[in-house]
């Protein structure tokens, strides 16, 4: 059961309410809502001047309080399941501002999207296109669609979160695109709105986005010669955050991100650009708070054993993701030790960090695992019959 608690109005974005943390049962996710609001305001500021719509990818974090706050700021929703459609509606996102992605949409999910009148289905294959057309016809609907294009661009991220190369399962290759576009236009129960792209996640270098713009420009020029114009281009998202020094870059580099598309993407008259951002919106507002259960020494290695585990934050165990770890209660100016920070789950992969330098750490210390607002709580599980992590939220004036 998720326990939601509100805290005071004077929370600094880079500090924590330690008196409350000391009294609380751990582990739990702490969400700084001031950081979230500042992030959303920066997105709005740097996206201004473009005919665009920014969608939030609910897969990053589906917590109701988080999604409701994002919806209040006027963002749309990027969804990958039927339950996410329902959750987005409950959070206040308008159906017309929803895009439904994913390679394996089931019939009930497609019907749900059609019934609710979502803004776009991002179609990933010819069989999916045919099924959407069929189901829309049976329901007396016309399905708005965009065809997801695999541009074969390497975003230079971890192989598990790269989505835009020829080896990935997502989208349709450029070499096979033209007959599918022409086929989609002819189908009686679909309306082809545009093209959809997404090249990966945790992208911190801008050149892959420049390459994406060039690919989109070439494709648009080609289809314009065929008399085909797209009312919408979805460029995806994937902007990364600073996991190494979150306090120095609590707000991601939205200026450079949106600036790339302003400078390099040749939009057509009245054409709408869709962005799908997830991690960069919620990543830095979340911190996993856990407590030291034991400090154990084994041969030449010391372990800090905490009460959070891979069930609460699976990213380090799943693909070696790095998160900054801080001891919030130890003396910060004293000597340090090198520890492996591990959880209680009965798996050898239940490790948050190897060779982590921390102040001298003792049983009962409060540990913060930073930058966990994205793909932390949303990927939590009940493995070992453990409870799902609780949540706490700061309040802003």
Secondary structure as GFF3:
##gff-version 3
##sequence-region A 1 397
A	DSSP	beta_strand	4	6	.	.	.	ID=ss1
A	DSSP	alpha_helix	18	23	.	.	.	ID=ss2
A	DSSP	beta_strand	28	31	.	.	.	ID=ss3
A	DSSP	alpha_helix	33	47	.	.	.	ID=ss4
A	DSSP	beta_strand	52	57	.	.	.	ID=ss5
A	DSSP	three_ten_helix	58	60	.	.	.	ID=ss6
A	DSSP	alpha_helix	64	72	.	.	.	ID=ss7
A	DSSP	beta_strand	76	79	.	.	.	ID=ss8
A	DSSP	alpha_helix	82	91	.	.	.	ID=ss9
A	DSSP	three_ten_helix	95	97	.	.	.	ID=ss10
A	DSSP	beta_strand	98	100	.	.	.	ID=ss11
A	DSSP	alpha_helix	107	116	.	.	.	ID=ss12
A	DSSP	beta_strand	120	123	.	.	.	ID=ss13
A	DSSP	alpha_helix	126	138	.	.	.	ID=ss14
A	DSSP	beta_strand	143	150	.	.	.	ID=ss15
A	DSSP	three_ten_helix	159	161	.	.	.	ID=ss16
A	DSSP	beta_strand	172	173	.	.	.	ID=ss17
A	DSSP	three_ten_helix	174	176	.	.	.	ID=ss18
A	DSSP	alpha_helix	177	186	.	.	.	ID=ss19
A	DSSP	beta_strand	190	196	.	.	.	ID=ss20
A	DSSP	alpha_helix	207	225	.	.	.	ID=ss21
A	DSSP	beta_strand	232	234	.	.	.	ID=ss22
A	DSSP	alpha_helix	254	264	.	.	.	ID=ss23
A	DSSP	beta_strand	272	277	.	.	.	ID=ss24
A	DSSP	alpha_helix	279	282	.	.	.	ID=ss25
A	DSSP	three_ten_helix	283	285	.	.	.	ID=ss26
A	DSSP	beta_strand	286	298	.	.	.	ID=ss27
A	DSSP	beta_strand	301	306	.	.	.	ID=ss28
A	DSSP	alpha_helix	315	319	.	.	.	ID=ss29
A	DSSP	beta_strand	325	327	.	.	.	ID=ss30
A	DSSP	beta_strand	336	342	.	.	.	ID=ss31
A	DSSP	beta_strand	351	359	.	.	.	ID=ss32
A	DSSP	beta_strand	366	369	.	.	.	ID=ss33
A	DSSP	three_ten_helix	377	379	.	.	.	ID=ss34
A	DSSP	three_ten_helix	383	385	.	.	.	ID=ss35
A	DSSP	beta_strand	390	393	.	.	.	ID=ss36
###
